[in-house]
Amino acid sequence: MLTARNIDKTLGDRKILSGADLSVEPGKITVVIGPSGGGKTTLLRAVSLIDPPDRGVVTVDGEEYTFPAASLALASPPWPKVTAVFQQLFLWPHLTLRQNIELPIKFSASPVRAARRLEELVTSFDMKEFMDRYPNQASLGQRQRVALARALVLEPKYLMLDEITSSLDVEQVAAILAHLRLLRDNGVGLMVITHLLGFARSAGDEVVFLEEGKVIESGDKDILANPTNERVRGFLSLIQAVS
């Protein structure tokens, strides 16, 4: 289990997260929704310890990280057990898409298995025809699939995804959703930030609504149909009205 409790984060003079709680359970998909600027990406960065929180406790399978920490360096960071894919993708422009995916394989406990996993992902995500292009020669949707594959070759136990379907067409979203469900069924815990309500309904086992750095409501995906919080009801109604 990956848990985050009482997470605070300030950037400059703005408090982005305030006492936020989150749990990511192996074998479940936790979907995080909420208005833009509400702190969703910052929460992902804090929970994955890529940009640690100012205050709070993150626990990964019993390994506890308490902040503020005595040292800025993590004694035993949780990567690649915990792996994240960000909306910005962060692909190396001077490497081909295949080379971008192959880069982290050298850090894998089993490079041969990771290489085999890469070929499986190339097929699953229909990427064969563009793997030898450079990022500037590929569409955003193609680059998104590559960034996801780069994370998956490491076979993380917890995978954090920030708007990974935002530039994909319907068929590609369906393929990604099917793969996320397969990961879930194989015991991976996933945190998925999305603005797509239909995707949240289809993918989510647990749902967290975040606004102004605070968790306003959380629970199973039934809250998408019957939220108890008035603000959440208004937000979901607005999305449905413009969909």
N, C-alpha and C positions, 0 to 999 in steps of 0.2 A: 504494500500500500504506500502511496505517496500522499502526504498530507501537508498542508500549509495552514498555519494558524496565526491570527492577529497580525497579518502582514501589512506593514506600513512602508511607503516609498515616496520620497520627495525628490523632485527634479527641479533644480533652481529654487525658485521661491514658491513652487506649486506642489501641493501634496496630491499625488496621483492615486495612491492606495491608502486606505484608512481602515485598519482592522479587518482586512479581507480574509476569508476562510475558503479553502478548497480541498477536495479530496479526489484523487484519481486512483481508481481501484483496478487491479489487474482483471482483464476480462470484461471491462466496461468502457463505454465511450461517454465522457463527460463533455457536454457542449456548453460553451460560454457565449452568451448573447448580451446585447445591451447597446445603447446609443454610442455613436462615435465619440471618442475622447473620454470614454468612461473608465479607461484604465485596463482594458482587456489584454492588450499586448504587453503592457508593463507587468501585469500579473503573470503572464506566461514567462516572461524573462526572469521574474523573481522566483517563481516556483521551480524553474529549471536551473536556477542558480547561475545563469549566465550573467545576469546583473542582479546580484543578491539584494534582498530587502534591507532597509535601514533597521527595521525591528520585526520580530516575529520568529517563528520556528518552522523550519521545513524538515520533514522526516521522510527518508527514502528507505523502505524496507528495514526500519529499525535504526538506521544511521541518522542521527539528529544533528541538524545545523541550526544553531541559535544565533540570533543577531540582536544587537550589534555584536560582531565577532571580535575576539581579542586580537586576531590577525586578519589582514585583508585577504590573505591567501587561504584557500580551502585545503585542509590537511589531506582529505581524501575525496576529491570531487566525484560526483555521481555519473559522469559521462564515461562511455556512451550508453550506460544503462538508461539514462535520461537523455533524450535527443530531441532537438527542436528544429522546426522548419518555419522560417519567417516569411512574411508577405514580400519582403524585399529580396528574398531568395539567396543573395550573396554568392553568386556564381563567379568563379575566376574568369575574367574576360579573355585572358591569353591562353586558356585551356579549352579543348573541345568539350562538348557536353559529356562524352564518354570519359574523358580524363577527369572532369569534375567529379563524376561519380566514383571513379577508381581511386581518387586521391585519399579518402579516408580508409580504404581497404587495408593500407599498410598498418593501421592502428587496430585492426580487427584481431581477435584472439585466434581466428582461423581464416587466414587470407584465401585459402582455396575454397572454403565454403562460401565466403563473401563473394568471390568471383562467380561462383555458380549461382548465387542468389541474384547477382546483377543480371545475368542472362535471363533468369526467370522474370525479373521486373521489366526488362526490355520488352519481352513478349506480352506481359500482363498489361502494360501501359501503352502498348503499340508505339514504341519509340525507335524501332530499328532504322527507319529511313532517315532520321535526322541526328543520330548519335555522333556522327563525325563532323557536325557543324560546330561553329563557335557560338557563344551565347548571342552575339549581335546578329547572327544569321537565323535565329530561331524565333518563333512567336512567343508571346508571354505564356500562353497555355503550354507550349512545349517545355519552356524553361521551368514552369511549375512542376510538371511531371518529373523532370530531371532532379530538381531539388528534393522532391519527396523520395525518389529512388535513392539518392545519395544518403539520405538518413536511414532508409530501410535496409541498406546492405549491411549496416552495423547491427541489425537485429536488436534494437533497443527493447527494454522491458516496458518503458514509459515513453510515449511519443507525443510531443506537443506540436500542434499545427495551427498556424495563424493564417486564416482565410486562404487555405490551400486550393479551394475550388473557384476562386473569384473570377478567373479568366478562362475557365474551361467551358466547353459546350456541353449540351445535355448528355451526350453519349460518354464523354470523358468524365463528367461528374458521376455518372452511373458506375463507370469502371473504378473510379477512386473509392466510391462508397462501398462497392462490393469488396474491394481489397481491405478497406478499414474494418469491415465486418469480419473478414477472414482473420485479420490480426487480432481483433477482439476475441474471436472464438478460439484463437490459439493462446490466449492468456495475456495479451499485451494490454496495458492500460493506456487510454488515449484521452488527451485534452484537445478539443477542437474549438477554435474561435471561428464563428461564422455569422454573416448577416443574412444568410438564406434560411428563412423560416422552414421551408419544406425540407431542406437538408437537415436542419436541426431535428425536425420531427422524425425523419427517416433514420438518422444516425444515432441520436442521443438515447442513452440509457438514463443518464442523469443530466439535469439542466441547471445552470447557474446564471442568474441575471445580475449583471454588474452595472452600477451607475455611480458616477462620481467617486470611484474607488471603493465603493461599498457593495457587499452582496445584499441585494434587496430581497431576493427570493431564491430558493434552491429546492430541489426535490427531483422526483422522477419526471419523465417527459409529459406526464399528465398536466403539469403546470402550464404547458403551452396551450392546452385547451381550457383549463380552469384555474387560472392564477388567482391567488388570494389577495395579492397586493394590487391596490388600485393603479399605481404607476405602471406596473407590469401589464395590467389589462389594457391600459391606454396605449402603451408602446406596441403591443401585439396587434391591437385593433388598427393602429395606424399603418403597420406593415401590411396587414391584410387588405387595407383599403387601397394601397398604391401598388399592390402586386398584380 
